[in-house]
């Protein structure tokens, strides 16, 4: 990886203990501005906070006019509410004690509009009982499975009946449909658009079927990051990208049409050169997400390398060419998958003009905050 401007380099790397997560807020702001331009209207955006889990980045988005957010955990929703989020969708069907925790959120933040996903009659029944117990109504999005087969109910296989059941219950409200098409990974933007539109046809059929009975779909939250610009062409759809705020190597190498900037960097150091040619870095799988195959990081200044070993605290690599790095030298890299990597750190070091200007607590990496 090359970068003529060396935008990622710290003037004083010696003050930062490694491994460390560095975030560059000016680049984050550029990414937010690009998200807004693609959306065409800031009101259509409902960005996912799971990528960054940071109060300051929620606040930065609020300063740009973004009021709606999507979350995966109660902790993320709580953090977002505490930092100005006005309309928060818990995009994860609650089970077990999370059902009551969701209603506790509503009680603690009465001025925030909370909604939640549902994809089966069983959880609808439990949410209804909780709503009656707490004497609160609850807004429900029906989670549609249009091809990913991870969560949701088929648009043509039960969704219609689930919407009708929601409408028959006074303690709950039908807030709309949630359609996450995370199964679409096509790099070619034209082919990706064809896949996205093809898989969305069943959703459009469902919407027409509901309208024939006089049932309007109040909101339609669609897509993730790869299909973000495609759904943006349809004005009735809300957009919920998350990764664009920080960006990562997995997306930048797969989706050249999405021109977001890398805004998060891992700072590592050479801790040993046991065989002369190999480098041992303090970047084990406790410091970078191990959910992707190697190589999991692209290092600035190391064009190509082979991974010899990765363990909890160490990453041993064999560069294709001599790097000139010695023990103690700083090494900077972009992870393939930033979202789970952020969750490995308690703090992020904030960089502007090559200087550390602040340290931000990654609050919502915790599963439980106050609620």
N, C-alpha and C positions, 0 to 999 in steps of 0.2 A: 504494500500500500504506500503510495506516495502523496505528498501534500506540500506544494511549494511554499505555502504560507506558514506551515508549522503552527497552525492555529491552536493545536492541542497542547503545545509544550508549556510547561511551567517555568517561570523564572527561577523559582526556588523549590525544586522538587524535594530537596532534602528536608523540608519541614513537614512533609506529608508521609505518614507511615503507610507502607504498602502491605497487602493489596488495598487499593482505594478506588472508590467510584468518584469520578469527576463529572460535573454537569456544567454546561456553558449556557447561561440563561439568555444571552443575546441570540444564540442559535435556536433555542427553544422558542423565543418570541417570533423569529422568522418562520418557524414551522407552524406556529399558531396562525400567523397571518396568511400563510399559504393554505391552511385548512379552511379558513374563512373565505378566501378567494374561490377555492374549489366548490365550497358549499353554495356560494353566491349570496347567502344570507345567514348571518350569525345565529339567527333564531332556529335554523334547521339543525344546528350542531348539538349533539349529545355525546361528547367525548368520554371515552372509557378511562378511568383513573387507575386501573390495575397495573398499567405500565410503570407509573412513577410513584404512586402512593404518597405524594408529597403535598402538604398544606400550601406551601408557597407556589406550587404550580397550579393548584386549584385557584388560588387568589390571582395569579397572573392571568389565567383564562377569564376569570370574572372581570378583571380590568379591561379585557378585550370585548366584553359584552356577552360572554358565554354564561348562561344561567343554568342550563340543563346538563346533567352528568349521568354516566352509567357506572355501576360498581359491581364487584363480584362478591364482596364480603360485607358483613355488618360493620366491621371496623372501618372499611373504606367509605361506606355510606356515612358513618358517624363523623369521620375526619372531613369529608366533603361538606356536610351540613355545618360543621363548626367553622368552616372557612368560606361561607357565603353561597354554597350551592342552594338553589331555590327549588329545583325540580330534580329529584334523584330516583333513578330506576335501579333497584337491586336486581340485576340480570342473572339471577341464580335462584332457582326454585328453593324456598326454605323448607328444611325438614328438621325434625327433632326440636331441640330448644331454640333453634334459630327463628322459629315461627313467633314465639313470644318475644324474643329479642327484637324482631322487626317492629312489633307493636310498641315496645319500649322506646324505640327510635321515634316513632310517631308521637308518643307522649312527651318525650324530652324536647323535641323540636317541632312544636305545634304549627309554626309558621312555614315549615318546609313541606313541599308536596312530595311524598314518598309513594312509590309504586313498586310492584314486585311481579315476577314471572310465575305462571302456573302452566302445567302441561298435562295434568291428569285430574280426574274427579276426586281421587283420594286426598290430594293436597288442597284442592278447592274446598273439600269438606272440612279439613282441619283449619284452614284460613277463615272459613265462615264461623266456625265455633269460636276461634280466638277473637274475631271481630265482635261477635255477640258478647263474649266474656268481658272484653275491654270497652264495650259500648263505642266502638269506632268503626267507621266504614273504611274499606280498603280498595285501592285502585289496582286492578289486575290486568296485566298484559298476557295474552295467550302466546306461549312460546312455540313457534312453528319450526318443525324439522323439514327443511326443503332440500336435504341431501347430505348433511354432515353426519347425521345419525349419532349424535352425542347426547343431546337433550331435545325436548320438544315433542310435539304431536303432529302427525301428518296433516297437511292442509286439506287433503282429500280423504283422510282416514281418522276422523274423530274431532277435528278442530271445530267444525261447524256445530256439532252437538255440544262441545264444551263451551263455546260462546253462548249458545242458547241457554245452557244451564246457569252460567254466570248471570245472565240477564234476568233469570227467574228468582234470584236471591237478593233480598233487599239490603243485606249487610255488606255486599260487595258491589263494585262497579266495573264494568268493562271499559278498560282504558285504551285498548288497541291490540295490535299484533307486534310481536318481536320476531325478526327473521335474521338469524346470524348464519351467513354462508361461508363459514371458515374452511369448508372443504374445497374451495376454489383457489387453486394455486398456479394457474396458468400464467407464465411470464409474458407471453405475447398479449398486449392489451386488447387487440381485436378478438382473439380467441377467448380471452377472459370475459369480455363483454358478452360474447355469444353464450358462454356457459352460464353467466350470471342471469341473463335475461331468460334463457331456457328454463333454468331451475326456479325462476320466480313466477313462471306461468301458473303453477298450481296455486300460488298465493293470490294472483289476480283472479283466478276462477273462484276462489273462496270469497274474496271481497265482493265480486259480482253476485254471488249466491246470497250473501248476507244482505246486500242492497235490495235485491228483489223482494226481501221480506221487510224492507224498511229499516234494516239495521245498519247504521253507519259505523265505520271503523274510525274512532276519534283520532288515533295516532298510529303511525306505521314506522317502527324503528327498524332500519334495514342495514345489513352488511357490517363488515369490519373494515380493516385498512385496505386490503388489495382491491376490494370492490367499491371502495368509497367514491371514486370519481364517476363510476357507472351509476350508482344509485343517486348521485347528485343531479343527474339529468332529469330525474322525476321529482317534481316540486312537492308532491304530497308526502315524500319520504323523509323521515328524520335520519340523520347520519351519525354513526357512533365509532369513528376511528379512535385508536388509542396510541399505538406505537409511533405515529408521526411526531409526537411531542419530542421524543428522544431519538428515534430512528435506530436502526441496527443493521448489521451486515447482512443478516438473512433477507431483509426486505430490500435493501439497496442493491444487492446483487441479483435479486429475482425480479424486481419491478423497476426497471430503468425509467419508466414513464412517470414514476412518482418522485418528484424532485425535492424531497425533504433533505435536511442537513443532519448529519450525525451531530448529536448534542450531548452525548454521554460517552465517556472514555474510561477505560480501566488503566490505572497506574500500577505497574508491577515492577519488580527488580530481579536482577540476576543474583541468585543466592549461592550458586555453585557452578563450577565447570568441571565435573568429575572426570570426564574423558577428553578434555581439551576442546573437541569440536562441538559438543552438545552444550546446551544452556539449560540450567534448572532455574525456573522462575517460581516466585511465591504466588502462584495462581492455580491452586488446586481447585477441585470441584466444590469447595466451600466458598470460592471467590468468583466463579463464573458458572453459569448454568450448564449442567451436564446433560440436558435433555436432547441436545443435537449431537450428531456424530462429529468426530474431529475432521478438520480443525475448528475449534469453537471460538477462536479469536483470530482476527487479522491484525498483525502488529505493524505499526509504522516502522519503516526501515528494515523490515525483514520480509522480503518479497515472497519467499516460499520456504516452507519447513515441513519436516516430518515429526509427528508426535511419537516419542518413544515411550512415554509413560505419563499418566496423570493420576494423582492420588489426592487425599484430602487437602494437603497443604502445598503440593508441588506439581509443577508441569515441566516435564523434561522434553525439550525439542531439539531437533537437529536441523539447523538452517542449511539451505541449499548452497549458500555462499557464506564465507567468513564475514561476521558482522562487526568485529572489532570491539564487541562488548566485553566488559570485564565484570568481575564480581562486585556488586554494589550499584551498578549502573541502572538507571531508570529505563523502563520500556513501556510504551504506550500502545494500547490496542482497542479495537472496536469488537465487542462480542457479537456473535451470530444472533443470539436471542437476548434482548435487553430486559424484557419484562420479568422473567424469573431471576435474572442476574441482580436487578435492583433489590429484590426481596432478600438477597443474601447479606445486605449491608444495613447497619444501624444508621449510618450517616452518609451524606454526600457532600463532597467539597465543591464549592461553587467558584467558578473561574471566570474572570473577566480580564481581558488584556493580559493574559498569561499570569495573572496574580490570583491567589486564593483570597476571595473577598468575604466568604461566609462559610458556615457549615450548617446544613439542614438535616434535621432528624427525619428519617424515613418512617414517619409515624405509623402508617397503616400497613407496614409489614407484619405487625402484630395481629394476632387473630382476635384479641379482645382488648378494647380500650376501656372506656367506662361502662359501656353497656354490654 
